[in-house]
Amino acid sequence: MDFQWTQDQVDLKNMTQEFIAKEVAPYAGEMDAAGGMRPGLQEKFHEMGLLNLIVPEEYGGPGLDAMTVALLYEEIGKGCAGVATSIAANALAAYPVLLLGTDAQKKFFFDKLNGGKLAAFALTEPNAGSDAGGRCYVGCKGRQ
């Protein structure tokens, strides 16, 4: 596997750096204190094509490979980890549909994401907290 960045990756990285330097980093402390993104920031991520990085081309997305997606999330995280987590969390909801959804489900779901909508991924389970494997490590009264 070649780990050298392509010119396209470098261009996307630079575009993302510029966007983050202007729209995210100067407001990171303010957003942390407020506990949320600035009004309109989600829409700006959508306009820049940075909201739904894992949507395949056949469903109207950018069709980026995992290395490029990781590179861009890293750049977003340099500006504000909370914003990066919120933006990247869309992929958590998208991957199950991508991997196991029917073509009709994928089209329906990815049309929403491509339109600027956010998705959610629920992980909490009864008696297991946020451990999707169902293992309990603290306070589980004998469960292993």
C-alpha positions in Angstrom: 0.0 0.0 0.0 1.3 3.4 -0.9 1.1 5.9 1.9 2.2 8.9 -0.2 -0.5 11.5 -0.5 -1.8 12.2 -4.0 -2.1 15.7 -5.3 -5.9 15.4 -4.9 -5.5 14.5 -1.3 -3.1 17.4 -0.7 -5.5 19.8 -2.4 -8.4 18.5 -0.2 -6.2 18.8 2.9 -5.3 22.3 2.1 -8.9 23.3 1.3 -10.0 21.8 4.6 -7.2 23.5 6.6 -8.2 26.9 5.1 -11.9 26.3 5.9 -11.1 25.1 9.5 -8.8 28.1 10.1 -11.5 30.5 9.1 -14.7 28.9 10.3 -13.9 26.6 13.2 -10.6 27.2 15.0 -11.3 30.8 16.0 -14.6 29.8 17.6 -13.5 26.4 19.2 -13.5 27.7 22.8 -16.8 29.5 22.3 -18.4 26.4 20.9 -17.0 24.3 23.8 -18.4 26.7 26.3 -21.8 26.7 24.5 -21.8 22.9 24.2 -22.6 23.0 20.5 -21.7 24.2 17.0 -22.1 27.8 15.9 -25.3 28.4 14.0 -24.9 27.7 10.3 -21.6 25.8 10.7 -23.2 22.4 9.7 -24.5 24.1 6.5 -21.0 25.4 5.8 -19.6 21.9 6.2 -22.2 20.7 3.7 -21.4 23.5 1.2 -17.7 22.6 1.4 -18.4 18.9 0.8 -17.1 17.9 4.2 -20.3 16.7 5.9 -20.6 13.2 4.5 -17.2 12.1 3.4 -17.9 8.3 3.2 -20.9 8.4 0.8 -20.0 6.5 -2.3 -20.0 8.2 -5.7 -22.8 5.9 -6.9 -25.1 7.5 -4.3 -24.0 11.1 -5.0 -21.2 11.4 -2.5 -17.5 12.1 -2.9 -16.5 8.4 -2.8 -13.4 9.1 -0.8 -11.1 6.3 0.3 -10.4 5.6 4.0 -7.0 7.3 3.9 -8.5 10.6 2.5 -11.4 10.5 5.0 -9.0 10.0 7.9 -6.7 12.8 6.6 -9.7 15.3 6.4 -11.1 14.3 9.8 -7.6 14.9 11.3 -7.6 18.4 9.8 -11.1 19.1 11.2 -10.0 17.8 14.6 -7.0 20.2 14.7 -9.5 23.0 14.7 -12.0 21.6 17.2 -12.2 18.0 18.4 -15.9 18.4 19.3 -16.8 19.6 15.8 -14.7 16.8 14.2 -16.5 14.2 16.4 -19.9 15.6 15.4 -19.0 15.6 11.7 -17.4 12.2 11.7 -20.3 10.7 13.7 -22.4 10.8 10.5 -20.3 8.0 9.2 -21.2 5.8 12.2 -24.8 5.9 11.1 -23.9 5.6 7.4 -21.7 2.6 7.5 -24.4 0.0 8.5 -26.6 1.2 5.7 -23.6 1.2 3.3 -22.6 -2.3 4.3 -26.0 -4.0 4.8 -28.7 -1.8 3.2 -30.6 -2.5 0.1 -30.1 -0.3 -2.9 -33.4 1.4 -2.2 -32.4 2.0 1.5 -29.0 3.4 0.4 -30.6 5.7 -2.1 -33.1 7.0 0.4 -30.6 7.4 3.2 -27.8 8.9 1.2 -30.1 11.3 -0.6 -30.9 12.7 2.9 -27.2 12.9 3.9 -26.3 14.5 0.6 -29.0 17.1 1.2 -27.2 18.3 4.3 -29.0 16.2 6.9 -27.3 14.6 9.9 -27.8 11.0 11.0 -27.6 9.3 14.3 -26.1 6.1 15.6 -27.5 4.7 18.9 -25.2 2.6 20.8 -26.4 2.4 24.4 -27.8 -0.9 25.5 -29.8 -1.9 28.6 -27.4 -3.0 31.4 -24.4 -2.4 29.2 -23.8 1.3 28.9 -22.1 2.2 25.7 -20.4 -1.2 25.2 -21.8 -2.6 22.0 -20.3 -6.0 22.8 -22.3 -6.2 25.9 -19.3 -6.5 28.2 -19.4 -4.7 31.4 -16.2 -3.6 33.1 -17.4 -1.5 36.1 -20.4 -1.9 38.3 -22.1 -4.8 36.6 -22.9 -7.0 39.6 -21.0 -10.1 38.5 -21.3 -9.7 34.8 -18.0 -10.2 32.9 
